[in-house]
Amino acid sequence: MRASGRSAFAFFTRTTAEICQAVAQLPDERARSMLRTFTARIDDTRLKDAFSAAVGLQDCATSTRRKPRAAWRDRQDLWRGLPKR
């Protein structure tokens, strides 16, 4: 195994251990802060929301508020008045 492979695996195992320890101590505010830090490092919004929900940080979820649908999508007469081709 290459040195970079070992360092990546060490990072993964260390990070996993830190997350598990923080989840086990969740009522503690330092643990919540650590989990928020890990959550902020996740780029994908859906994955971030899933992780937040899994560890009990629903207050950190970013896409729980859905955008309202555009008014024109609900209109039945959207194309009325346009010239026919």
C-alpha positions as CSV (number, residue, x, y, z in Angstrom):
1,M,0.0,0.0,0.0
2,R,1.3,3.4,-0.9
3,A,1.9,6.1,1.8
4,S,-0.9,8.3,0.5
5,G,-3.3,5.3,0.7
6,R,-2.3,4.8,4.4
7,S,-2.7,8.5,5.2
8,A,-6.1,8.6,3.5
9,F,-7.2,5.5,5.5
10,A,-5.8,7.0,8.7
11,F,-7.8,10.2,8.0
12,F,-10.9,8.1,7.4
13,T,-10.5,6.1,10.6
14,R,-9.6,9.1,12.7
15,T,-12.6,11.1,11.4
16,T,-15.0,8.2,11.9
17,A,-13.8,7.7,15.5
18,E,-14.3,11.5,16.2
19,I,-17.8,11.5,14.7
20,C,-18.8,8.4,16.6
21,Q,-17.5,9.8,19.9
22,A,-19.3,13.1,19.2
23,V,-22.6,11.3,18.5
24,A,-22.2,9.3,21.7
25,Q,-21.8,12.5,23.7
26,L,-24.5,14.4,21.8
27,P,-26.1,16.3,24.6
28,D,-22.8,18.0,25.1
29,E,-22.5,21.4,23.2
30,R,-18.9,20.7,22.2
31,A,-20.0,17.5,20.6
32,R,-22.8,19.3,18.7
33,S,-20.3,21.9,17.6
34,M,-17.9,19.3,16.3
35,L,-20.7,17.6,14.4
36,R,-21.8,21.0,12.9
37,T,-18.1,21.4,11.8
38,F,-18.2,18.0,10.1
39,T,-21.6,18.8,8.5
40,A,-20.3,22.1,7.1
41,R,-17.5,20.3,5.3
42,I,-20.0,18.2,3.3
43,D,-20.5,19.7,-0.2
44,D,-23.5,17.8,-1.4
45,T,-26.7,19.3,0.0
46,R,-28.7,16.1,0.1
47,L,-25.8,14.2,1.8
48,K,-25.4,17.1,4.3
49,D,-29.2,17.0,5.1
50,A,-29.1,13.2,5.5
51,F,-26.0,13.3,7.8
52,S,-27.6,16.1,9.9
53,A,-30.8,14.1,10.3
54,A,-28.9,10.9,11.1
55,V,-26.9,12.5,13.9
56,G,-29.7,14.6,15.3
57,L,-28.8,18.0,14.0
58,Q,-32.0,18.8,12.1
59,D,-31.3,22.5,12.9
60,C,-28.3,22.3,10.5
61,A,-30.3,21.0,7.6
62,T,-30.1,23.3,4.6
63,S,-32.7,22.2,2.2
64,T,-35.6,21.3,4.6
65,R,-37.3,24.5,3.5
66,R,-38.5,23.9,0.0
67,K,-38.9,26.6,-2.5
68,P,-42.4,27.5,-3.3
69,R,-43.6,26.4,-6.7
70,A,-43.7,29.0,-9.4
71,A,-47.3,30.3,-9.8
72,W,-47.2,29.7,-13.6
73,R,-46.7,26.0,-13.1
74,D,-50.1,25.7,-11.4
75,R,-51.9,27.6,-14.1
76,Q,-54.0,25.6,-16.6
77,D,-54.0,28.4,-19.1
78,L,-50.3,28.9,-19.4
79,W,-50.2,28.9,-23.2
80,R,-53.4,30.8,-23.7
81,G,-52.9,33.9,-25.8
82,L,-49.6,32.8,-27.4
83,P,-49.6,32.6,-31.2
84,K,-49.8,29.1,-32.6
85,R,-47.0,28.0,-34.9
